[in-house]
């Protein structure tokens, strides 16, 4: 996400508060239902409490190419359930705490990808599912500070990897489960690949995960499922298990390519394009107060399981036009 802009609305205080039509309390503060046009051209229509946006309302950004927030506020901050539509068309629907995505929510990217699950401090954190529209693949599992981290499954059309992840990559023990009735156990190890362009004292080796294939076992099916599988294939699952490489698996550790797309190359940093916008259109970042600047809106990086290596999840737009 970009450093420019912010998804914070402009504060309604100071000598000039813009134009306002609506209810007020005994102190002449904005209180109840009202509509305001702020000094920067943004508009807010909804509920107020003692001069602050509080309750349900809609905030529209003048410079945000249609960016808007529709939902709950608490003391001028997005708090509770709400939907934020970013300038690039991406959208977050879910829980907010103190102006940040926090709790359960769904972020939909303009390329068709989406993440649905838990959030904390504006990033993916906890249990969640990231779906890649282009390939139909998905990651289901644990996230930590915006990255795939911990136990999870990377599910593809005819096979899936089940195991541990670290910094968006498969890590340590795991297994590939194939729809032909077999599974391959193994272990991911990091192979160093130094950066030849960097000076020797500054060179930081890059760890590329390599799949070390182990035992191939038959998946035990229930009697009825076993009969159906045998009838469909004409062979017992054990016969097919002999060559999982034909379906994308690695038969032995000497195989140069990882059975799962993305496991056999250097990590791709989150791009500023498909990313969860934190109220704008760029990569995931912590929001900082600033004036609305649609150019700086960003979103969260989108994961790309078909790439080598498995690209990081798209970044939500973390910086949206600043609310006044």
C-alpha positions in Angstrom: 0.0 0.0 0.0 1.0 3.5 -0.6 2.3 5.9 2.0 0.1 8.6 0.4 -3.4 9.2 1.6 -5.3 7.6 4.4 -8.7 6.0 4.9 -9.4 8.3 7.8 -12.2 10.8 7.4 -11.5 14.4 8.1 -12.2 15.5 11.7 -15.1 17.8 12.1 -13.5 20.3 14.5 -11.6 23.6 14.3 -12.8 27.1 13.4 -14.5 26.0 10.2 -16.5 22.8 10.1 -18.0 23.1 6.6 -21.8 23.2 5.9 -24.2 21.2 8.0 -28.0 20.6 7.9 -29.6 18.6 10.7 -30.3 18.2 14.3 -28.3 19.7 17.2 -28.3 19.5 21.0 -28.6 22.2 23.6 -24.9 23.1 23.2 -25.5 23.6 19.4 -23.4 20.6 18.6 -24.2 18.3 15.8 -26.4 15.7 17.4 -28.9 13.2 15.9 -29.5 12.9 12.1 -27.6 15.3 9.8 -25.8 15.9 6.6 -22.4 17.7 6.4 -20.2 18.9 3.5 -16.7 19.1 4.9 -14.1 21.7 4.0 -12.3 19.3 1.7 -15.5 18.5 -0.3 -16.2 15.2 1.3 -19.7 14.5 2.6 -21.2 12.7 5.5 -24.8 11.8 6.0 -25.9 9.9 9.1 -26.0 10.0 12.9 -24.1 12.3 15.2 -23.5 12.4 19.0 -22.2 15.5 20.7 -20.5 16.8 17.5 -19.0 13.5 16.4 -20.0 10.9 13.8 -21.6 8.2 16.0 -24.0 5.5 14.8 -24.9 4.6 11.2 -23.8 6.8 8.4 -22.3 7.2 4.9 -19.1 9.0 4.2 -18.2 9.8 0.6 -14.8 11.0 -0.6 -14.7 13.8 -3.1 -11.3 12.8 -4.5 -11.7 9.1 -4.1 -13.2 8.1 -7.4 -16.3 6.8 -5.8 -14.7 5.7 -2.6 -17.2 5.6 0.3 -17.8 4.0 3.7 -21.3 2.8 4.7 -21.6 1.5 8.2 -21.2 2.1 11.9 -19.2 4.9 13.6 -18.1 5.5 17.2 -16.7 8.9 18.2 -15.7 9.7 14.6 -14.1 6.4 13.9 -15.3 3.4 11.8 -16.4 1.0 14.5 -18.7 -2.0 14.2 -20.1 -3.4 10.9 -19.4 -1.5 7.8 -18.6 -1.7 4.1 -15.8 0.3 2.5 -15.6 0.6 -1.3 -12.2 1.7 -2.5 -11.4 3.9 -5.5 -10.2 0.9 -7.6 -13.5 -0.9 -7.0 -12.3 -3.4 -4.4 -14.5 -3.8 -1.4 -14.3 -4.8 2.3 -17.4 -5.8 4.2 -17.1 -6.8 7.8 -16.1 -5.7 11.3 -14.1 -2.5 12.2 -12.5 -1.4 15.4 -11.1 2.1 15.8 -10.9 2.7 12.0 -9.2 -0.6 11.3 -10.3 -3.9 9.8 -10.6 -6.1 12.8 -12.8 -9.2 13.5 -14.5 -11.2 10.7 -14.7 -9.7 7.2 -14.5 -10.3 3.5 -12.2 -8.4 1.1 -13.1 -8.7 -2.6 -10.4 -7.7 -5.1 -11.1 -6.3 -8.6 -9.5 -9.3 -10.3 -12.1 -11.6 -8.7 -9.9 -12.9 -5.8 -11.2 -12.6 -2.3 -10.2 -13.2 1.3 -12.8 -14.2 3.9 -11.9 -14.6 7.5 -10.4 -13.0 10.6 -8.6 -9.6 10.7 -6.5 -7.8 13.3 -4.9 -4.3 13.1 -6.0 -3.9 9.4 -4.4 -7.2 8.2 -5.3 -10.8 7.7 -4.7 -12.5 11.1 -6.3 -15.7 12.4 -8.3 -18.2 10.5 -9.2 -17.4 6.9 -9.6 -18.4 3.3 -7.9 -16.8 0.3 -9.4 -17.7 -3.1 -7.6 -17.1 -6.5 -10.1 -16.5 -9.2 -7.8 -17.1 -12.1 -6.8 -20.6 -11.1 -9.6 -21.7 -8.7 -7.0 -22.5 -6.1 -7.5 -21.5 -2.4 -5.6 -21.4 0.8 -7.5 -22.4 3.9 -5.7 -22.0 7.2 -3.9 -19.7 9.6 -2.7 -16.2 9.0 -0.3 -14.1 11.0 0.2 -10.3 10.3 -1.0 -10.6 6.7 0.8 -13.8 5.8 0.1 -17.5 5.5 1.6 -18.8 8.7 1.0 -22.0 10.6 -1.3 -25.0 9.7 -3.1 -24.7 6.4 -4.2 -26.3 3.1 -3.3 -25.1 -0.4 -6.1 -26.6 -2.5 -5.9 -27.1 -6.2 -8.1 -28.7 -8.8 -6.9 -32.3 -8.4 -4.7 -32.2 -5.4 -3.9 -30.3 -2.3 -1.0 -29.6 0.0 -1.7 -30.1 3.7 0.9 -29.0 6.2 2.7 -26.0 7.8 3.3 -22.6 6.2 5.8 -19.9 7.0 5.9 -16.4 5.5 3.5 -17.4 2.7 5.5 -20.6 1.8 5.1 -24.3 2.6 7.4 -25.2 5.5 8.7 -28.4 7.2 6.5 -31.6 7.2 3.4 -32.0 5.1 1.8 -34.1 2.4 0.3 -33.9 -1.0 -3.2 -35.5 -1.3 -4.3 -36.5 -4.8 -7.8 -37.2 -6.0 -6.6 -40.6 -7.5 -6.6 -42.0 -4.0 -3.1 -41.6 -2.8 -1.0 -39.2 -0.8 2.7 -38.4 -0.7 4.4 -37.5 2.6 7.4 -35.4 2.7 9.2 -32.4 4.0 10.0 -28.9 2.8 13.5 -27.6 3.4 15.0 -24.2 2.7 17.8 -24.1 0.1 19.9 -21.0 0.2 20.3 -19.0 -3.0 22.6 -16.0 -2.4 22.1 -12.7 -4.2 25.0 -12.5 -6.6 24.5 -8.9 -7.3 24.8 -7.8 -3.7 28.1 -7.2 -2.1 29.6 -10.1 -0.2 29.2 -8.5 3.3 25.6 -7.4 2.5 24.4 -10.6 0.7 21.5 -12.1 2.4 20.8 -15.7 1.1 17.3 -16.3 0.0 15.7 -19.6 1.2 13.8 -21.4 -1.5 11.5 -24.2 -0.3 12.4 -27.6 -1.8 10.1 -30.6 -1.6 11.8 -33.7 -0.2 9.5 -36.6 -1.2 8.9 -39.4 1.1 6.5 -42.4 1.4 3.5 -42.7 -0.9 0.5 -44.2 0.8 -3.0 -45.2 -0.2 -5.9 -43.1 1.1 -8.2 -45.4 3.0 -11.8 -45.0 1.8 -15.0 -46.2 3.2 -16.2 -49.5 1.5 -18.7 -47.8 -0.7 -16.3 -45.0 -1.7 -13.6 -47.6 -2.4 -15.9 -49.5 -4.8 -16.9 -46.4 -6.6 -13.2 -45.2 -6.9 -12.1 -48.6 -8.2 -15.0 -48.8 -10.7 -14.3 -45.3 -12.0 -10.5 -45.8 -12.5 -10.5 -49.6 -13.3 -7.6 -50.0 -10.8 -7.1 -49.9 -7.1 -5.8 -46.6 -5.7 -2.5 -48.4 -4.8 -1.8 -49.0 -8.5 -2.2 -45.3 -9.4 -0.1 -44.2 -6.4 3.0 -45.5 -8.0 3.4 -42.3 -10.1 1.9 -39.3 -8.5 4.3 -37.1 -10.6 1.9 -37.6 -13.5 -0.6 -35.5 -11.6 1.9 -32.8 -10.5 3.5 -34.7 -7.6 7.3 -35.1 -7.2 8.2 -38.8 -7.2 11.6 -38.3 -5.5 13.8 -35.6 -4.0 15.8 -35.3 -7.2 12.9 -33.8 -9.0 13.7 -30.2 -9.8 10.2 -28.8 -9.7 7.8 -28.6 -6.7 4.6 -30.4 -7.2 2.6 -27.4 -6.1 2.9 -24.2 -8.2 4.9 -21.6 -6.5 7.0 -23.7 -4.2 10.2 -23.8 -6.2 11.2 -20.2 -6.6 12.0 -17.0 -4.8 9.2 -15.2 -3.0 7.3 -12.5 -4.8 6.7 -9.4 -2.7 3.2 -8.1 -2.5 2.4 -5.9 -5.4 0.8 -2.5 -5.0 -1.8 -3.4 -7.6 -4.1 -6.1 -6.5 -4.0 -5.4 -2.8 -6.4 -4.8 0.0 -6.9 -1.2 0.2 -7.1 0.2 3.6 -9.4 2.8 2.2 -7.9 3.7 -1.1 -6.1 1.3 -3.4 -2.7 0.1 -2.4 -0.8 -2.4 -0.3 -1.5 -3.3 3.4 -0.2 -0.6 5.7 -1.2 1.0 8.9 -3.4 4.0 8.3 -2.0 7.4 9.0 -4.1 10.6 9.0 -3.7 12.5 5.8 -5.8 14.5 3.3 -7.7 12.4 0.7 -5.4 11.5 -2.1 -6.8 8.9 -4.5 -3.5 8.5 -6.1 -2.1 7.0 -2.9 -4.9 4.6 -2.3 -3.7 1.0 -2.1 -4.9 -2.4 -1.4 -3.6 -5.7 0.0 -1.3 -7.9 -2.2 -3.1 -10.8 -3.8 -1.8 -14.3 -3.4 -1.0 -16.1 -6.7 -0.8 -19.9 -6.2 0.0 -20.5 -9.8 3.1 -18.4 -9.8 6.6 -19.6 -8.8 6.8 -19.1 -5.9 3.3 -19.0 -4.6 2.8 -15.3 -4.7 1.7 -13.4 -1.6 -1.9 -12.6 -1.1 -3.1 -9.4 -2.7 -2.7 -6.4 -0.5 -5.8 -4.6 0.6 -5.9 -0.9 0.0 -4.6 0.4 3.2 -4.6 4.0 2.3 -7.8 5.6 1.2 -8.8 9.2 0.9 -8.6 10.8 4.3 -12.0 11.5 5.9 -12.4 14.9 7.2 
